[in-house]
Amino acid sequence: MEGKGHISDDQVESRHPSRKRTLHRFFQLGIFVKGVDGGLELVGGLLLLFLTPATISGILSFFIGGELKEDPTDLVANLLLHTTGRVVQAKVSASVFLIVHGAVKLLLVAGLAANRLWSYPTAIAVFAGFTIYQIFQLWHQRSLFLATVTVLDVIVILLVLEEYRQVKMASLAL
């Protein structure tokens, strides 16, 4: 028996025809990606807080050095170098931002993965807030990476909205 405020995956999926099941799978993929992203942000923020700029540069060089030797104009590798350099300059504020951002994402993803009803509207509001901030950043500086992340975040918000609608319908039918 499920507790109040919790809907099982079976209850949600029993109400999903083929198209809705596909959207549900994309929702699951989206929150998985958000969880990985949140975990990486949290770890990155902690590393940034405790490691020296020289150590961070050494770690980054270890991971992308070979790629840059092979192709010095590699877009992703150069984007990582540029972004990391800017983040290291604002070390404390960037690390606090990454830690908070990552921890909030992980909390929301845990709630969404467990089908906790509180997590859907909270995630929609928080992810929308993050997206608005990203759009603000894009307004001031062009970034293909940030633009891509923002588009993906909008897609995840839409998927969470649809999943919440389905979960609410399933809970009303109980």
N, C-alpha and C positions, 0 to 999 in steps of 0.2 A: 504494500500500500504506500502510495506517495504522500509526502507531507504537504501541508498547505503552502501554496506559492511555488510548487514544483510540479512540472509536467514531464513525464518520461518521454524519451525519444520514440518509443513505440506508440504512445498516445498521439504524438504530433504526426508521425508518419502514417498512422492508420487513416488519417484524414487527407493525405496527400495523393492525388492522382499523379501520373507520370511527370507532368510539368512541375508540379509543386515539389515532388521528390527531388527533381533536378535542382530546383532553387534551394531546397534544404541542403543538398550536398555542397552547393556553392557557398552557402552560409557557413557550413562546417569548415570548408576550405578557407574561407575568409577569416574566420575567428582563429583557425590554426595559424595562418600567416600573421595575424595580429599578435598572437601569443609569442611566436618566434621573434617577431619584431620587438615586442615588449621585453622579452628576455635579453635580447641583444642590446637594447638600449640600457637596461638595468646593469648588465655586466660592463658595457662600455662606459657608462657613467661612473661606476665604481673604479674601473681601471684608470680612467682619466683623473679621478680624484687622487688616487694613490701613486700613480706612476709619474716619473719625470718626463718632460718633453723629449729628452734624448732617448729614453726607453721606448716611448710610444713610436717615435720615428724609426727606431731599430726594428720593432715588431712589424710595423707597416712595411718597411723595406724588405723584411724577410718574406712577407706574404706576396708582395707585388713586384719585387725587384726583378725576378725572372721575366715577368710579363713586360716590364718596361725595357729590359735589354732586348727582348724579341721585337717589341713594337713601341718605340718611345712616344708615339702619338696615341697610344691606347686610351680611349675615352674614359672608360671606367676607372682604370688605374690612376690616370691624371685627376679625375674627379675626386677619388679617394684622397690623393695627396693634397689637393687644394682644400677640400673640406676639413681634413684632419688638421692641416696647418692653421686654419681659421679657428677651429674648435680648441686647439691647444692654447692659442692666444687668449681665449676667454675661459680658461680652465675651470675655475670654481663655478661660475654661473652655468657653463655648459654641462658640467658634471651633475649639478643639482637638477638642472632641467631634464637631463637624460634619466637620472634615477627616478625622479617623480613621474615623468612621462611613462617610463617602462613599468614601474610598479602599478600605476593606475591602469594601464593596458592589461597587465597580468591579472589584476583583480577583476576587471570587467570580463575578460576572456574566461576566467574561472566561473564566474556567474552565468555567462552565456552557455558555456559548455555543460553546466549542470542544469540548464533550463530554469534558472531562478527568475521569477517574473520581474523582480526589482531591477535586474541587470539590463533588460532590454531598453526601457526608456532612459535609464542612466547612461548606457553605452551610446545610444543615439545622441543624447545631449553632449556627452563628453567628446565623442568622435567628431561631432559637428563643430564643437568649439575648437578642437585641434585643427580641423579642416579650414575653418575661418582664419585661424592664425596663419596657417600655411599659405592661404590665398593672400593674406596681408604681406607675408614675406615675399611671395612671388611678385607682388605688385612693385616691390622695391628692388628686387634682384631676380634676374632671370636664372632659372635652374631647371634643366631638363629632368634631373633626378627628383627634385621637389614637385615638379608638375606631375610626373608619373605617380609619385606616392599620393599626391592629392587626388588624382583621378581614381586610384585604387581605393582610397579612403571613402570617397563618395559612393563607389560601388558597394563597399562593405556596409555603409550606412543604409543604403537601399535594401540590401539583403537582410540586415537586422530588422528594418521596418517590416518587411514582408514576413519574416520569421515570427516577429512579435504578433503580427496580425493572425497568423496561423495558430500560434500558441494560445492567444486569447480566445480564438474560436473553439479550440480543443478544450480549454478549461471551462468555457461556458456550456459546452455540450455534456460535461460531466455531471 
